Amino acid sequence: MFSFLLRVLAVLWGLWMLLRAFRIVLARTGKSSPPASDPEQPQKMVKDPCCGMYMDPRLALRVKQGDGDLFFCSEECRRKHLDRPA
């Protein structure tokens, strides 16, 4: 029983070491994460004017209004905001 536990621990330790080595190699090649559009500027969150939810602008519904853009989390929020009386 004791030798079985030692073998299981040895296998787990070996897998853990392989994973660490793999992460180190990926970090050195720069392929561990997808490249950002601009590494100097982190992506800012935008706020839905209807419900107040914050979201990534790449995933939001964008509506150009005047000089700026409005961002919505869903088609429902976009419709509610655009149907409001001015």
Secondary structure, 3 states (H helix, E strand, C coil): CHHHHHHHHHHHHHHHHHHHHHHHHHHHHCCCCCCCCCCCCCCCCEECCCCCCEECCCCCEEEEECCEEEEECCHHHHHHHHHCCC
